[in-house]
Amino acid sequence: MPQVSVHEAKTHLSRLLRELAAGEDVIITRSGQPVARLVPIGQGRRTFGHDRGRFVVPDDFDAPLDEEMLRAFEGRK
């Protein structure tokens, strides 16, 4: 996977877009550290329901908050 600096990405955007169209991911770096990953548009989509079952909404999800929690949210002491 090629890595390019922010400056190089701005300078050679057309070339990077051709690489993306060919299915290649590109990492953009700032000061040598990865900050972003460009992927072809077909690979960037999320699958609906991917995290199904990782969180269960508790039965009391919409129950009124107790007084202590309300004070914390409202900034009261």
C-alpha positions as CSV (number, residue, x, y, z in Angstrom):
1,M,0.0,0.0,0.0
2,P,1.7,3.2,-1.1
3,Q,2.3,6.0,1.4
4,V,2.4,9.7,0.3
5,S,2.8,12.9,2.2
6,V,0.0,15.5,2.3
7,H,2.1,17.7,-0.1
8,E,2.6,14.8,-2.5
9,A,-1.1,13.9,-2.3
10,K,-2.1,17.5,-3.3
11,T,0.5,17.6,-6.0
12,H,-0.3,14.2,-7.6
13,L,-4.0,13.8,-6.9
14,S,-4.7,12.7,-10.5
15,R,-2.2,9.9,-10.2
16,L,-3.5,8.8,-6.8
17,L,-7.1,8.7,-8.2
18,R,-5.8,6.4,-11.0
19,E,-4.3,4.1,-8.3
20,L,-7.5,4.1,-6.4
21,A,-9.5,3.2,-9.6
22,A,-7.1,0.3,-10.0
23,G,-8.1,-1.0,-6.6
24,E,-5.1,0.3,-4.6
25,D,-5.4,1.8,-1.2
26,V,-3.3,4.9,-0.4
27,I,-2.0,6.1,3.0
28,I,-1.5,9.8,3.5
29,T,1.1,10.9,6.0
30,R,1.9,14.1,7.9
31,S,5.4,14.4,9.3
32,G,5.9,10.7,8.5
33,Q,2.8,9.6,10.5
34,P,-0.2,8.0,8.8
35,V,-3.2,10.3,9.1
36,A,-5.7,9.0,6.5
37,R,-6.3,6.1,4.2
38,L,-7.9,6.6,0.8
39,V,-9.8,3.5,-0.5
40,P,-11.7,2.9,-3.7
41,I,-15.3,3.9,-3.2
42,G,-16.6,0.4,-3.3
43,Q,-14.4,-0.6,-0.4
44,G,-15.4,2.3,1.8
45,R,-19.0,1.3,2.4
46,R,-20.3,-0.2,5.6
47,T,-22.4,-3.3,5.8
48,F,-25.7,-2.7,7.6
49,G,-26.0,-4.8,10.7
50,H,-22.3,-5.5,10.9
51,D,-22.3,-4.9,14.7
52,R,-25.6,-6.7,15.4
53,G,-25.5,-8.3,18.8
54,R,-22.6,-6.3,20.1
55,F,-24.9,-4.1,22.2
56,V,-28.2,-4.8,23.8
57,V,-30.5,-1.9,24.7
58,P,-31.4,-2.3,28.4
59,D,-35.1,-2.5,29.3
60,D,-34.7,0.7,31.3
61,F,-33.0,2.7,28.5
62,D,-35.7,5.4,28.4
63,A,-36.5,5.4,32.1
64,P,-36.2,8.7,33.9
65,L,-32.8,9.5,35.4
66,D,-32.3,9.5,39.1
67,E,-31.8,12.9,40.9
68,E,-28.0,12.5,41.2
69,M,-27.6,11.8,37.4
70,L,-29.9,14.7,36.5
71,R,-27.8,17.1,38.6
72,A,-24.6,15.8,36.9
73,F,-26.1,16.5,33.4
74,E,-27.5,19.9,34.4
75,G,-24.3,21.0,36.1
76,R,-26.0,21.3,39.5
77,K,-24.4,20.3,42.8
